[in-house]
């Protein structure tokens, strides 16, 4: 089963916005995983990138790229591997996702940063995420009839 969409860098706020988790949504033909980015995953990705780089600036650049591009690794992973990667990963049948809504916070432009929000309804439960890139095109690729 090959994935058809990857939506990285989604943040989920918890109590009063103080506790934030990062997720990548990986959509397969019939299933979806909300893959949590843990510090261990990030450290592993940075270590691999630094391993292949040469010199101080090469290692520094590789480290920066690894923290921004960690989600690329999901394109080569199976549903089962992603699902079982961490205990914080959530997974669903695509048929249980009833609606996806994306919207932009126009007030955020005043600060020079634009925020987008994603609401996903799964079996009646709403999952809310925020991000600084527009996820609409990738979400439409994965869920053309739900957004």
For each residue, the residues with C-beta under 8 A, 3 or more apart:
1: 28 29 30 31 78 79
2: 28 29
3: 6 26 27 28 74 75 77 79
4: 27 28 29 141 142
5: 25 26 27 138 139 141 142 143
6: 3 24 25 26 27 71 72 74 75 138
7: 10 24 25 26 27 118 135 138 139 142
8: 24 70 71
9: 22 24 71 131 132 133
10: 7 22 23 24 25 118 129 130 131 135
11: 20 21 22 23 129 130 131
12: 20 21 22 23 127 128 129
13: 17 18 19 20 128 130
14: 17 18 19 20 21
15: 18 19
16:
17: 13 14 20
18: 13 14 15
19: 13 14 15
20: 11 12 13 14 17
21: 11 12 14 36 37 88
22: 9 10 11 12 36 37
23: 10 11 12 34 35 36 37 129
24: 6 7 8 9 10 34 35 37 70 71 74
25: 5 6 7 10 32 33 34 35 139 142
26: 3 5 6 7 32 33 35 74 77 79 82
27: 3 4 5 6 7 32 94 141 142 143
28: 1 2 3 4 31 32 33 79 94
29: 1 2 4 94
30: 1 93 94 95
31: 1 28 79 91 92 93 94
32: 25 26 27 28 91 92 94 97 142
33: 25 26 28 79 82 83 89 90 91
34: 23 24 25 89 90 91 127
35: 23 24 25 26 74 82 85 86 89
36: 21 22 23 86 88 89
37: 21 22 23 24 41 42 70
38: 41 42 86 88
39: 42 43
40: 43 44
41: 37 38 44 45 70 85 86
42: 37 38 39 45 46 66 67 70
43: 39 40 46 47
44: 40 41 47 48
45: 41 42 48 49 66 67 70 73
46: 42 43 49 50 62 63 66 67
47: 43 44 50 51
48: 44 45 51 52 66
49: 45 46 52 53 62 63 65 66
50: 46 47 53 59 62 63 66
51: 47 48
52: 48 49 62
53: 49 50 58 59 61 62
54: 58 59
55: 58 59
56: 59 60
57: 60 61
58: 53 54 55 61 62
59: 50 53 54 55 56 62 63
60: 56 57 63 64
61: 53 57 58 64 65
62: 46 49 50 52 53 58 59 65 66
63: 46 49 50 59 60 66 67
64: 60 61 67 68
65: 49 61 62 68 69
66: 42 45 46 48 49 50 62 63 69 70
67: 42 45 46 63 64 70
68: 64 65
69: 65 66 72
70: 8 24 37 41 42 45 66 67 73
71: 6 8 9 24 74
72: 6 69 75
73: 45 70 76 77
74: 3 6 24 26 35 71 77 82
75: 3 6 72
76: 73
77: 3 26 73 74 81 82 85
78: 1 81 82
79: 1 3 26 28 31 33 82 83 91
80: 83 84
81: 77 78 84 85
82: 26 33 35 74 77 78 79 85 89
83: 33 79 80 89 91
84: 80 81 89
85: 35 41 77 81 82 89
86: 35 36 38 41 89
87:
88: 21 36 38
89: 33 34 35 36 82 83 84 85 86
90: 33 34 127
91: 31 32 33 34 79 83
92: 31 32 96 97 122 123
93: 30 31 96
94: 27 28 29 30 31 32 97 143
95: 30
96: 92 93 122 123
97: 32 92 94 100 120 121 122 143 146
98: 121 122 123 124 146
99: 119 120 121 146
100: 97 118 119 120 121 139 143 146 147
101: 118 119 147
102: 116 117 118 119 134 135 136 139 147
103: 116 117
104: 108 114 115 116 117 134
105: 108 114 115 116 117
106: 109
107: 110
108: 104 105 111 113 114 115
109: 106 112 114
110: 107
111: 108
112: 109
113: 108 132
114: 104 105 108 109 132
115: 104 105 108 130 131 132
116: 102 103 104 105 130 131 132 133 134 135 136
117: 102 103 104 105 128 129 130 131
118: 7 10 100 101 102 128 129 130 131 135 139
119: 99 100 101 102 126 127 128 129
120: 97 99 100 126 127 129
121: 97 98 99 100 124 125 126 127
122: 92 96 97 98 125 127
123: 92 96 98
124: 98 121
125: 121 122
126: 119 120 121
127: 12 34 90 119 120 121 122
128: 12 13 117 118 119
129: 10 11 12 23 117 118 119 120
130: 10 11 13 115 116 117 118
131: 9 10 11 115 116 117 118 135
132: 9 113 114 115 116
133: 9 116
134: 102 104 116 137
135: 7 10 102 116 118 131 138 139
136: 102 116 139 140 147
137: 134 140 141
138: 5 6 7 135 141 142
139: 5 7 25 100 102 118 135 136 142 143 147
140: 136 137 143 144 147
141: 4 5 27 137 138 144
142: 4 5 7 25 27 32 138 139
143: 5 27 94 97 100 139 140 146 147
144: 140 141 147
145:
146: 97 98 99 100 143
147: 100 101 102 136 139 140 143 144
